[in-house]
Amino acid sequence: MAKKPRGAEGGAVPTTAATVALRAAGIPFTGHVYVHDPAVTDFGGEAARELGVEAERVFKTLMVDTDAGLGIGILSVRDQLDVKALAAELGAKRAAMADKAVAERKSGYVVGGISPVGQKTPLPTVLDESALGFATIFVSGGRRGFDIELAPVDLLRAVSGRSALIRRG
């Protein structure tokens, strides 16, 4: 049985760089807290299970290193990133997943808790177009065990991003 999330009903929502940035921008969101199992490495799958939501609505934040610099791709946890498509959207010819240490240093978050919002170094960001089919989606809130639910258009506004097809398939 999934643990009941705190925060969704007005309980304690952690203060993270993501929540600070969203509040400062006046962007509405709902925080969802769950107990993260340290043995779990499928962070997005765990969030979907623990929060009791469809995996298609839980989105992961991936940092890529391109020949044009670093960038962010956001896509459903059930999908795989089309690195070439993301590179093209970022104006690059080649891309590869960024090193975990680089991702943590540039975002200011730990892997498994990297939020697209409130990153230490703002980077060009592309949200997979599948997100636009939902009223709200879930993204990491800036730590493991904490997700933020918000409208995809509000996420794009918060990160000055755009949407495109960046998933394989």
C-alpha positions as CSV (number, residue, x, y, z in Angstrom):
1,M,0.0,0.0,0.0
2,A,1.3,3.4,-0.9
3,K,2.2,5.8,1.8
4,K,-0.1,8.8,2.0
5,P,1.7,11.9,0.8
6,R,2.1,14.8,3.1
7,G,1.9,18.2,1.7
8,A,-1.0,17.5,-0.7
9,E,-3.4,18.2,2.1
10,G,-1.7,21.3,3.4
11,G,0.9,19.5,5.6
12,A,4.6,20.3,5.8
13,V,6.1,21.0,2.3
14,P,9.9,21.3,2.4
15,T,11.5,24.6,1.4
16,T,13.9,23.9,-1.5
17,A,15.3,26.1,-4.2
18,A,12.5,24.8,-6.4
19,T,9.7,25.9,-4.0
20,V,11.4,29.2,-3.3
21,A,11.6,29.9,-7.1
22,L,8.0,28.9,-7.7
23,R,6.7,31.0,-4.9
24,A,8.8,34.0,-6.0
25,A,7.4,33.7,-9.6
26,G,3.8,33.3,-8.3
27,I,3.4,29.9,-9.9
28,P,0.9,27.6,-8.2
29,F,2.0,24.1,-7.2
30,T,1.2,21.3,-4.8
31,G,4.0,19.6,-2.9
32,H,3.9,15.8,-2.3
33,V,6.2,14.2,0.3
34,Y,6.8,10.5,0.6
35,V,9.3,8.3,2.4
36,H,12.2,7.6,0.0
37,D,13.7,4.1,0.4
38,P,17.5,4.5,0.2
39,A,17.8,1.1,-1.5
40,V,15.7,2.3,-4.5
41,T,17.5,3.8,-7.5
42,D,14.5,4.0,-9.8
43,F,13.5,7.4,-8.3
44,G,10.7,8.2,-10.7
45,G,9.2,4.8,-10.5
46,E,9.3,5.1,-6.7
47,A,7.6,8.5,-6.8
48,A,4.8,7.2,-9.0
49,R,4.2,4.2,-6.8
50,E,4.4,6.1,-3.5
51,L,2.2,8.9,-4.7
52,G,-0.3,6.6,-6.4
53,V,-0.1,8.4,-9.8
54,E,0.3,7.1,-13.3
55,A,4.0,6.9,-14.3
56,E,3.1,8.9,-17.5
57,R,2.5,12.0,-15.2
58,V,5.7,11.7,-13.3
59,F,8.6,13.4,-15.2
60,K,12.3,13.1,-14.7
61,T,14.9,15.8,-15.2
62,L,18.0,14.8,-17.2
63,M,21.0,16.9,-17.9
64,V,22.9,16.5,-21.1
65,D,26.3,17.7,-22.2
66,T,26.3,18.9,-25.8
67,D,28.8,20.5,-28.2
68,A,26.8,23.7,-27.5
69,G,26.9,23.4,-23.7
70,L,24.8,21.8,-21.0
71,G,21.0,21.5,-21.3
72,I,18.0,19.9,-19.6
73,G,15.4,17.4,-20.9
74,I,12.3,16.6,-19.0
75,L,10.3,13.5,-19.9
76,S,8.0,10.9,-18.4
77,V,9.8,8.4,-16.2
78,R,8.4,5.6,-18.4
79,D,10.0,7.0,-21.5
80,Q,13.6,7.0,-22.8
81,L,15.4,10.2,-23.9
82,D,16.1,10.6,-27.6
83,V,19.5,12.3,-27.1
84,K,19.8,13.3,-30.7
85,A,16.3,15.0,-30.7
86,L,17.2,16.9,-27.5
87,A,20.6,17.9,-29.0
88,A,18.8,19.3,-32.0
89,E,16.3,21.2,-29.8
90,L,19.3,22.7,-27.9
91,G,21.0,23.8,-31.2
92,A,23.7,21.1,-30.9
93,K,24.9,18.3,-33.2
94,R,25.9,15.9,-30.5
95,A,24.9,15.2,-26.9
96,A,25.5,12.7,-24.2
97,M,24.2,12.3,-20.6
98,A,26.1,14.7,-18.3
99,D,28.3,13.2,-15.6
100,K,26.5,12.8,-12.3
101,A,28.9,15.1,-10.5
102,V,28.5,17.8,-13.1
103,A,24.7,17.4,-12.9
104,E,24.8,17.8,-9.1
105,R,27.2,20.7,-9.2
106,K,25.4,22.7,-11.9
107,S,21.8,22.0,-10.6
108,G,22.6,22.3,-6.9
109,Y,20.6,19.1,-6.3
110,V,21.5,15.5,-5.7
111,V,20.8,12.9,-8.4
112,G,17.4,11.4,-7.8
113,G,16.2,14.8,-6.5
114,I,17.2,17.1,-9.4
115,S,14.4,19.5,-10.0
116,P,14.1,21.4,-13.2
117,V,13.1,24.5,-11.2
118,G,15.4,26.6,-9.1
119,Q,18.6,25.1,-10.5
120,K,21.9,26.7,-9.4
121,T,22.9,27.3,-13.0
122,P,19.8,27.9,-15.2
123,L,20.2,25.9,-18.4
124,P,18.2,25.7,-21.7
125,T,15.3,23.4,-21.0
126,V,13.0,21.3,-23.2
127,L,9.9,19.5,-21.8
128,D,8.7,16.5,-23.8
129,E,5.5,17.5,-25.6
130,S,3.6,14.5,-24.0
131,A,3.4,16.6,-20.8
132,L,1.0,19.0,-22.5
133,G,-1.7,16.3,-22.6
134,F,-2.1,16.5,-18.8
135,A,-3.7,19.1,-16.6
136,T,-0.8,18.6,-14.1
137,I,2.4,16.7,-14.0
138,F,4.9,15.8,-11.2
139,V,8.6,16.7,-11.1
140,S,11.1,16.4,-8.4
141,G,10.8,19.1,-5.8
142,G,14.5,19.3,-5.1
143,R,15.2,16.3,-2.9
144,R,14.5,12.6,-2.9
145,G,11.0,11.9,-1.6
146,F,9.5,15.2,-2.6
147,D,7.7,15.9,-5.8
148,I,6.0,19.0,-7.1
149,E,2.7,18.9,-9.0
150,L,2.0,21.7,-11.4
151,A,0.6,22.5,-14.8
152,P,3.0,21.9,-17.7
153,V,2.6,25.4,-19.0
154,D,3.5,26.7,-15.5
155,L,6.6,24.5,-15.5
156,L,7.7,25.9,-18.9
157,R,7.2,29.4,-17.6
158,A,9.2,28.7,-14.4
159,V,12.2,27.4,-16.4
160,S,11.8,29.6,-19.5
161,G,11.6,26.4,-21.5
162,R,9.9,25.1,-24.5
163,S,8.2,21.8,-25.5
164,A,9.2,19.4,-28.2
165,L,9.3,15.6,-28.9
166,I,12.4,14.4,-27.1
167,R,11.4,10.9,-26.2
168,R,12.2,7.8,-28.2
169,G,9.4,6.2,-30.0
